[in-house]
Amino acid sequence: FDEDALDMLHMFVSMTEPLIGRIKKAYADKDYHDLGEAAHSLKGAARSACCMKLGDLAGKLQDDAEKDKADAGLIEDIAKEFERARAEIKTLKAA
């Protein structure tokens, strides 16, 4: 990785972490509108950072939220996949 790519990935982590909190809060509040918006933002950010599994999970959550439903297991999967991606990005070094 070059330094710029690495910086972008670290920026993805720092900018995405609040989205995970927003998703958890919107789910707890049953605010499906905000849940859908946060999931949409996460989907785009994750896919831009090549975190395709996270992007796919967020896309599923967005679809569910648009139908005024959500699953606690999916929220948990998103949080776990974000943590996995964060840990992976932390190990990367510039070439």
N, C-alpha and C positions, 0 to 999 in steps of 0.2 A: 504494500500500500504506500502511496505517496502521502506526504504530510497533509495536503488539502483534503484528500479522501478520508483520512483518519479524523481530521477535524470535523468534517461533515457527519461522520458516524457518531462522534461524541456529542455533537450538537443535537443529533436526532434523539439520543438518550435523554439529554437534559430537557429538551423541549417536549418530549413524549411523556415523561414521568408524570407531569401534572394531568395529562389526559387520562391516565390510568386512574388517578384519584377522582377525576370528574366522572368517569364511567361508573366507578363504585358508588359515588354519592348519588348520581342520577338513578342508578338501579335501586338503591335503598329508598330513595324518595318516590320511586315509580314515576319519574319524570321522563317519559318515553321520548318526548321531543328532544330534550337535551341529551339523552342517551344516544339517540340516533345521530345527532350532530357530532358528539364526541367520537362515536364509533366511525363516522365518516372521516373525520380529521385523522384519526388513528390509522385507518385503512390507507389513506393517501401517504401519510408520513412513513408508515412501515414499508409499503411497496416501493417508495422512492429510495429507501435505505436497503432495498433488497431483502427485507425480512418478510418473505412471502407468506410463511405460515401465520405470522402475526397479522398481516394484512388480510388474509383469508378469514381468520377468526373475527376480525373487526368487521369485515363485510357481512358475515353471517349475523353478527350482533346488530348491525345497521338494518338489515332486512327484518329481523325480528322486532326491533324497536319501531319500525314503520308500521308494524301490525299490532302495536301496543302490547308487546309481550317481550319477555327476556328470561333467560335461564341462568340461575346462579352458577351452574357448572361451567357455562360458557364464559362468564365473567372471571371465574377462577382460572380457566384455561388461558385467557388473555393475559391475566396478571402473571401467570407462570411463564408463558412464552416471552413476555416482555423481560422478565428477570433473566431468562435464559439468553436472550439476545444481548441484554446489557452485560452479562458476564462474559459472553463471547467477544463483544466489542472491546471490553476492558483488556483482554489478552492480546489484542492486535498491536503491532509495533510498525512504525514507519520503516520502509526499506532503505 
